Amino acid sequence: MLILSRRKDESVIIDGRIEIAIVDIKGDQVKLGIKAPRDVKVFRNEVFQAIEAENKAAADAPVDLPALPVNHRTDSEKYD
């Protein structure tokens, strides 16, 4: 993990297209401003972890699929 020190109104640039700025500092809270292209998803860590847990639960959930109908025609019946 890269650790940087920044002051209020300073920022860092990631990959030349994402800017993270320190907007405000009050006590033990830091307010960040993030500029990124629309295709870059930005989440708070706790939200991202919740999404990951929901996705895993959905992927692991059993699914009751209906049986597909069976076609019992012979090869000669296919062309009639």
Rosetta constraint file for C-alpha pairs under 8 A:
AtomPair CA 6 CA 10 HARMONIC 5.85 0.50
AtomPair CA 6 CA 11 HARMONIC 6.86 0.50
AtomPair CA 6 CA 22 HARMONIC 7.13 0.50
AtomPair CA 7 CA 22 HARMONIC 6.63 0.50
AtomPair CA 8 CA 21 HARMONIC 7.95 0.50
AtomPair CA 8 CA 22 HARMONIC 5.02 0.50
AtomPair CA 8 CA 23 HARMONIC 5.82 0.50
AtomPair CA 8 CA 24 HARMONIC 5.75 0.50
AtomPair CA 8 CA 25 HARMONIC 6.70 0.50
AtomPair CA 9 CA 21 HARMONIC 6.43 0.50
AtomPair CA 9 CA 22 HARMONIC 5.35 0.50
AtomPair CA 9 CA 23 HARMONIC 5.62 0.50
AtomPair CA 9 CA 24 HARMONIC 7.57 0.50
AtomPair CA 10 CA 21 HARMONIC 5.72 0.50
AtomPair CA 10 CA 22 HARMONIC 5.72 0.50
AtomPair CA 10 CA 23 HARMONIC 7.99 0.50
AtomPair CA 11 CA 19 HARMONIC 6.61 0.50
AtomPair CA 11 CA 20 HARMONIC 5.37 0.50
AtomPair CA 11 CA 21 HARMONIC 3.95 0.50
AtomPair CA 11 CA 22 HARMONIC 6.04 0.50
AtomPair CA 12 CA 19 HARMONIC 5.71 0.50
AtomPair CA 12 CA 20 HARMONIC 5.38 0.50
AtomPair CA 12 CA 21 HARMONIC 6.49 0.50
AtomPair CA 13 CA 17 HARMONIC 6.92 0.50
AtomPair CA 13 CA 18 HARMONIC 5.56 0.50
AtomPair CA 13 CA 19 HARMONIC 4.51 0.50
AtomPair CA 13 CA 20 HARMONIC 6.49 0.50
AtomPair CA 14 CA 18 HARMONIC 4.95 0.50
AtomPair CA 14 CA 19 HARMONIC 6.27 0.50
AtomPair CA 14 CA 20 HARMONIC 7.99 0.50
AtomPair CA 17 CA 36 HARMONIC 6.32 0.50
AtomPair CA 17 CA 37 HARMONIC 7.20 0.50
AtomPair CA 18 CA 34 HARMONIC 7.21 0.50
AtomPair CA 18 CA 35 HARMONIC 5.63 0.50
AtomPair CA 18 CA 36 HARMONIC 4.61 0.50
AtomPair CA 18 CA 37 HARMONIC 7.34 0.50
AtomPair CA 19 CA 33 HARMONIC 7.96 0.50
AtomPair CA 19 CA 34 HARMONIC 5.70 0.50
AtomPair CA 19 CA 35 HARMONIC 5.05 0.50
AtomPair CA 19 CA 36 HARMONIC 6.60 0.50
AtomPair CA 20 CA 32 HARMONIC 6.61 0.50
AtomPair CA 20 CA 33 HARMONIC 5.70 0.50
AtomPair CA 20 CA 34 HARMONIC 4.62 0.50
AtomPair CA 20 CA 35 HARMONIC 6.55 0.50
AtomPair CA 21 CA 32 HARMONIC 5.61 0.50
AtomPair CA 21 CA 33 HARMONIC 4.98 0.50
AtomPair CA 21 CA 34 HARMONIC 6.39 0.50
AtomPair CA 22 CA 30 HARMONIC 7.06 0.50
AtomPair CA 22 CA 31 HARMONIC 6.17 0.50
AtomPair CA 22 CA 32 HARMONIC 4.91 0.50
AtomPair CA 22 CA 33 HARMONIC 6.40 0.50
AtomPair CA 23 CA 30 HARMONIC 7.61 0.50
AtomPair CA 23 CA 31 HARMONIC 5.35 0.50
AtomPair CA 23 CA 32 HARMONIC 5.38 0.50
AtomPair CA 23 CA 33 HARMONIC 6.01 0.50
AtomPair CA 24 CA 30 HARMONIC 5.89 0.50
AtomPair CA 24 CA 31 HARMONIC 4.95 0.50
AtomPair CA 24 CA 32 HARMONIC 7.22 0.50
AtomPair CA 25 CA 29 HARMONIC 5.89 0.50
AtomPair CA 25 CA 30 HARMONIC 4.59 0.50
AtomPair CA 25 CA 31 HARMONIC 6.21 0.50
AtomPair CA 26 CA 30 HARMONIC 6.53 0.50
AtomPair CA 36 CA 40 HARMONIC 6.28 0.50
AtomPair CA 43 CA 47 HARMONIC 6.23 0.50
AtomPair CA 43 CA 48 HARMONIC 5.74 0.50
AtomPair CA 44 CA 48 HARMONIC 6.24 0.50
AtomPair CA 45 CA 49 HARMONIC 6.12 0.50
AtomPair CA 46 CA 50 HARMONIC 6.27 0.50
AtomPair CA 47 CA 51 HARMONIC 6.26 0.50
AtomPair CA 48 CA 52 HARMONIC 6.17 0.50
AtomPair CA 49 CA 53 HARMONIC 6.17 0.50
AtomPair CA 50 CA 54 HARMONIC 6.19 0.50
AtomPair CA 51 CA 55 HARMONIC 6.11 0.50
AtomPair CA 52 CA 56 HARMONIC 6.14 0.50
AtomPair CA 53 CA 57 HARMONIC 6.12 0.50
AtomPair CA 54 CA 58 HARMONIC 6.10 0.50
AtomPair CA 55 CA 59 HARMONIC 6.11 0.50
AtomPair CA 56 CA 60 HARMONIC 6.09 0.50
AtomPair CA 57 CA 61 HARMONIC 6.04 0.50
AtomPair CA 73 CA 77 HARMONIC 5.92 0.50
AtomPair CA 73 CA 78 HARMONIC 6.83 0.50
AtomPair CA 74 CA 78 HARMONIC 6.73 0.50
AtomPair CA 75 CA 79 HARMONIC 7.54 0.50
AtomPair CA 76 CA 80 HARMONIC 7.21 0.50
